[in-house]
């Protein structure tokens, strides 16, 4: 006779998932999806993500159903041409950046923040490796600080931390109390080192930078949930991402989701159909000229809408 239990997905790959029981003493089970097909999962790169709650049969290890999600943080996997779920049922997205090694990439942050806002998940920018700031020189450091301040102007919290020196770690820990957060960033940005600092029991292997390209090698190959009752919060580590293509919003939705564009959405002479490129009476172009929208943010808008339009064409 089949019995059922509730569990939380910790990690998974190739239809093999690690599930921890809920509502009692935690037990770890290796599970598979019954029939390899899960309702509403057709067309997805992966049907389940860390943080998902499922019903399963402990005896057979078969996952029977997926319980309703509060939210999901995803991206469009360009190689597989399908949506890839990175984390589910999270309270926050930690958008990791670095001043160097790998280089600071504000347009990458634009994409992470857009995806978080589209999923209605609060986002926190974490600038890691602040110990590298002194070696950058005054001009480069000021340029990075100005971009971080621009994100703060848009009401995105920014924390400056160093997993190496401990700077800002206590402040980050305080913000994470009672929270399940997904940590997302480029390869080499120090996600795993940060997790080991915040949750020492995780004991994750860290990688080295690729010196030729000044970017990280993929050490984390799949998303993994680390839960530490003593710490009072949990973190989902994700594979390093070199380019995030947002998943979910339509091309026309971007101007209402990007916080600095939203006040002008629909107010152009051509309304919501305005592409904000060369149309007369464009309020976005006027805001750009007045410095109310950063040039980098405008470039992000153009590239993201183009990429989403290609998704629509493929589908």
C-alpha positions as CSV (number, residue, x, y, z in Angstrom):
1,X,0.0,0.0,0.0
2,X,1.4,3.4,-1.0
3,X,2.0,5.9,1.7
4,X,2.5,9.7,1.2
5,X,4.7,12.3,2.9
6,X,5.4,15.9,2.3
7,X,8.9,17.0,1.5
8,X,11.0,19.9,0.3
9,X,13.3,19.5,-2.7
10,X,16.9,20.1,-1.8
11,X,18.5,19.5,-5.2
12,X,17.9,17.5,-8.4
13,X,19.2,16.5,-11.8
14,X,18.2,14.1,-14.5
15,X,15.0,13.1,-12.8
16,X,16.8,12.3,-9.5
17,X,15.8,14.6,-6.6
18,X,16.9,14.9,-3.0
19,X,13.9,15.5,-0.8
20,X,13.8,16.3,2.9
21,X,10.7,15.4,4.8
22,X,8.5,18.2,6.3
23,X,6.5,18.2,9.5
24,X,8.6,15.9,11.6
25,X,12.2,14.7,12.1
26,X,14.0,15.6,8.9
27,X,14.8,12.6,6.8
28,X,16.5,12.6,3.4
29,X,15.1,10.6,0.5
30,X,16.3,10.1,-3.1
31,X,13.3,10.4,-5.3
32,X,12.1,10.3,-8.9
33,X,9.1,11.7,-10.6
34,X,6.4,9.1,-11.2
35,X,6.3,8.4,-14.9
36,X,9.0,11.1,-15.4
37,X,6.2,13.6,-16.1
38,X,4.9,16.2,-13.7
39,X,1.7,18.1,-14.2
40,X,2.3,21.6,-15.7
41,X,6.0,20.8,-16.2
42,X,6.0,20.2,-20.0
43,X,8.4,22.3,-21.9
44,X,10.5,23.1,-18.8
45,X,14.2,22.5,-18.7
46,X,13.7,21.1,-15.2
47,X,10.3,20.3,-13.6
48,X,11.4,20.9,-10.0
49,X,13.7,23.4,-8.2
50,X,15.1,23.6,-4.7
51,X,12.5,25.0,-2.4
52,X,9.6,23.1,-4.1
53,X,7.2,21.3,-1.8
54,X,6.1,17.9,-3.1
55,X,4.1,14.8,-2.0
56,X,6.0,11.6,-2.4
57,X,6.0,7.9,-1.4
58,X,8.9,7.3,1.0
59,X,8.9,3.5,0.3
60,X,9.2,3.8,-3.5
61,X,10.8,7.2,-3.6
62,X,8.3,8.3,-6.2
63,X,7.3,12.0,-6.3
64,X,3.5,12.0,-6.8
65,X,2.6,15.7,-7.0
66,X,3.9,19.2,-6.7
67,X,2.3,21.5,-4.1
68,X,1.3,25.0,-5.1
69,X,4.2,27.4,-5.3
70,X,4.3,30.9,-3.7
71,X,6.8,31.9,-6.4
72,X,9.6,30.8,-8.6
73,X,12.8,32.4,-9.7
74,X,13.7,31.3,-13.3
75,X,15.6,32.2,-16.4
76,X,15.4,31.3,-20.1
77,X,18.1,28.6,-20.9
78,X,19.2,29.6,-24.3
79,X,21.1,26.4,-25.1
80,X,18.0,24.3,-24.3
81,X,15.6,27.0,-25.6
82,X,13.4,26.4,-22.5
83,X,12.6,27.9,-19.1
84,X,15.0,26.8,-16.3
85,X,13.8,27.0,-12.7
86,X,16.5,28.0,-10.3
87,X,14.6,28.3,-7.0
88,X,11.0,28.1,-5.6
89,X,9.2,29.5,-2.6
90,X,11.8,32.0,-1.7
91,X,11.5,35.2,0.3
92,X,14.4,37.1,-1.3
93,X,16.8,37.2,-4.2
94,X,20.4,38.0,-3.4
95,X,21.8,39.6,-6.5
96,X,25.6,39.1,-6.2
97,X,28.0,41.6,-7.8
98,X,31.8,42.1,-7.5
99,X,33.9,45.2,-8.1
100,X,36.5,43.1,-9.9
101,X,37.5,39.4,-10.6
102,X,35.0,39.1,-12.3
103,X,34.5,42.8,-13.4
104,X,31.5,44.8,-12.2
105,X,28.6,44.3,-14.6
106,X,25.6,46.6,-13.8
107,X,23.7,45.4,-16.8
108,X,23.8,41.9,-15.4
109,X,22.3,43.3,-12.2
110,X,19.6,44.9,-14.3
111,X,18.5,41.5,-15.5
112,X,18.5,39.9,-12.1
113,X,16.5,42.7,-10.6
114,X,14.0,42.6,-13.5
115,X,13.5,38.9,-13.1
116,X,13.0,39.3,-9.3
117,X,10.5,42.1,-9.8
118,X,8.7,40.1,-12.5
119,X,8.4,37.2,-10.0
120,X,7.4,39.7,-7.2
121,X,10.3,38.6,-5.0
122,X,12.2,41.3,-3.0
123,X,15.7,41.7,-4.2
124,X,18.9,42.7,-2.4
125,X,22.1,43.6,-4.2
126,X,25.1,42.2,-2.4
127,X,28.4,43.6,-3.6
128,X,30.9,41.0,-2.5
129,X,34.8,41.2,-2.5
130,X,34.9,44.7,-1.2
131,X,38.4,43.9,-0.2
132,X,39.3,44.4,-3.9
133,X,38.2,48.0,-4.0
134,X,41.5,49.7,-2.9
135,X,43.4,48.1,-5.8
136,X,41.0,49.5,-8.4
137,X,42.0,53.2,-8.3
138,X,39.9,56.2,-7.4
139,X,38.1,56.7,-10.7
140,X,37.0,53.1,-11.2
141,X,35.9,52.9,-7.6
142,X,33.8,56.1,-7.9
143,X,32.2,54.8,-11.1
144,X,31.1,51.6,-9.3
145,X,29.8,53.5,-6.3
146,X,27.8,55.8,-8.5
147,X,26.1,52.8,-10.2
148,X,25.4,51.2,-6.8
149,X,23.9,54.5,-5.6
150,X,21.7,54.6,-8.7
151,X,20.3,51.2,-7.8
152,X,19.7,52.5,-4.3
153,X,17.8,55.5,-5.8
154,X,15.5,52.9,-7.4
155,X,14.8,51.5,-3.9
156,X,17.0,48.4,-4.3
157,X,18.9,47.8,-1.0
158,X,22.6,47.5,-1.5
159,X,25.0,45.7,0.9
160,X,28.8,45.9,0.6
161,X,30.4,42.7,2.0
162,X,33.5,40.6,1.9
163,X,33.5,36.9,2.6
164,X,37.3,37.2,2.9
165,X,37.5,39.9,5.5
166,X,34.1,39.6,7.1
167,X,33.0,43.1,6.2
168,X,29.2,43.5,6.2
169,X,28.6,39.8,7.0
170,X,26.9,40.5,10.4
171,X,24.6,43.0,8.7
172,X,23.7,40.5,6.0
173,X,23.1,37.8,8.5
174,X,20.7,40.1,10.4
175,X,18.7,40.8,7.2
176,X,18.5,37.0,6.4
177,X,17.0,36.0,9.7
178,X,13.8,33.9,9.1
179,X,14.4,34.1,5.3
180,X,14.9,31.6,2.5
181,X,16.9,33.4,-0.1
182,X,18.3,32.4,-3.5
183,X,21.8,33.6,-4.3
184,X,22.4,34.4,-8.0
185,X,25.5,35.8,-9.6
186,X,28.2,35.4,-12.2
187,X,30.7,32.5,-12.1
188,X,33.5,33.5,-9.8
189,X,31.6,36.2,-7.9
190,X,32.1,34.3,-4.6
191,X,28.6,32.8,-4.1
192,X,30.0,29.6,-2.6
193,X,32.5,31.4,-0.4
194,X,29.7,33.6,0.9
195,X,27.5,30.6,1.6
196,X,30.4,28.9,3.5
197,X,30.9,32.1,5.5
198,X,27.2,32.5,6.3
199,X,26.5,28.8,6.8
200,X,29.8,27.0,7.7
201,X,28.1,23.6,7.9
202,X,27.5,23.8,4.1
203,X,31.2,23.0,3.4
204,X,30.9,23.8,-0.3
205,X,33.8,23.4,-2.7
206,X,35.0,26.7,-4.0
207,X,36.6,27.3,-7.5
208,X,39.3,29.5,-8.9
209,X,39.0,32.2,-11.5
210,X,39.8,31.5,-15.1
211,X,42.9,33.8,-15.3
212,X,42.7,34.0,-19.1
213,X,39.2,35.4,-19.2
214,X,39.0,36.9,-15.6
215,X,35.8,35.0,-14.9
216,X,34.8,32.0,-12.8
217,X,34.8,28.3,-13.7
218,X,31.5,26.5,-13.0
219,X,32.0,24.9,-9.5
220,X,28.3,24.8,-8.7
221,X,26.6,22.7,-11.4
222,X,23.0,22.7,-10.1
223,X,20.9,24.7,-7.6
224,X,21.1,23.4,-4.0
225,X,19.2,24.3,-0.8
226,X,21.2,24.7,2.4
227,X,19.1,24.9,5.5
228,X,20.7,25.6,8.9
229,X,18.3,25.8,11.9
230,X,21.0,27.3,14.1
231,X,21.6,30.2,11.7
232,X,17.9,30.8,11.4
233,X,17.8,31.1,7.6
234,X,18.4,29.1,4.5
235,X,20.1,29.8,1.2
236,X,19.8,28.3,-2.3
237,X,23.1,28.3,-4.2
238,X,22.7,28.4,-8.0
239,X,25.1,27.7,-10.9
240,X,27.2,30.7,-12.0
241,X,25.4,32.6,-14.8
242,X,27.3,34.5,-17.5
243,X,24.2,35.9,-19.2
244,X,20.7,35.8,-17.8
245,X,17.8,36.0,-20.2
246,X,14.7,36.9,-18.2
247,X,11.8,34.5,-18.2
248,X,8.2,35.4,-17.9
249,X,7.6,39.0,-18.9
250,X,6.5,39.9,-22.5
251,X,8.6,42.4,-24.4
252,X,6.0,45.1,-23.9
253,X,6.0,44.5,-20.1
254,X,9.6,45.6,-19.6
255,X,8.9,49.3,-19.5
256,X,6.4,48.8,-16.7
257,X,8.7,46.5,-14.7
258,X,11.9,48.5,-14.8
259,X,11.4,50.9,-12.0
260,X,13.0,54.0,-13.6
261,X,10.9,53.4,-16.8
262,X,7.6,52.7,-15.1
263,X,6.7,56.4,-14.3
264,X,6.8,57.1,-18.0
265,X,5.0,54.0,-19.3
266,X,2.1,54.9,-21.5
267,X,2.7,58.6,-21.3
268,X,4.6,58.9,-24.6
269,X,2.9,60.3,-27.7
270,X,2.5,56.7,-29.0
271,X,1.4,55.3,-25.6
272,X,2.5,51.8,-24.6
273,X,3.4,51.1,-28.3
274,X,6.3,53.5,-28.1
275,X,9.6,51.6,-28.5
276,X,11.5,54.6,-26.9
277,X,14.0,54.6,-29.8
278,X,13.3,57.5,-32.1
279,X,9.5,58.3,-31.8
280,X,8.6,61.9,-31.3
281,X,7.1,62.8,-28.0
282,X,8.9,60.0,-26.2
283,X,8.9,60.6,-22.4
284,X,11.6,57.9,-21.9
285,X,14.0,59.6,-24.3
286,X,13.3,62.9,-22.4
287,X,14.0,61.2,-19.1
288,X,17.2,59.7,-20.5
289,X,18.4,63.1,-21.7
290,X,17.6,64.6,-18.3
291,X,19.6,62.0,-16.5
292,X,16.5,60.4,-14.8
293,X,17.3,57.1,-16.5
294,X,20.9,55.9,-16.6
295,X,22.4,55.2,-20.1
296,X,23.3,51.7,-19.0
297,X,19.8,51.0,-17.9
298,X,18.4,52.2,-21.2
299,X,20.8,49.9,-23.1
300,X,19.7,47.0,-20.9
301,X,16.1,47.8,-21.8
302,X,16.9,47.7,-25.5
303,X,18.8,44.4,-25.3
304,X,16.3,42.7,-23.0
305,X,13.3,43.6,-25.2
306,X,15.1,42.3,-28.3
307,X,15.9,39.0,-26.6
308,X,12.4,38.5,-25.3
309,X,11.0,39.3,-28.8
310,X,13.2,36.5,-30.2
311,X,11.7,34.1,-27.6
312,X,8.2,35.0,-28.8
313,X,9.3,34.4,-32.4
314,X,10.7,31.0,-31.6
315,X,7.6,30.0,-29.8
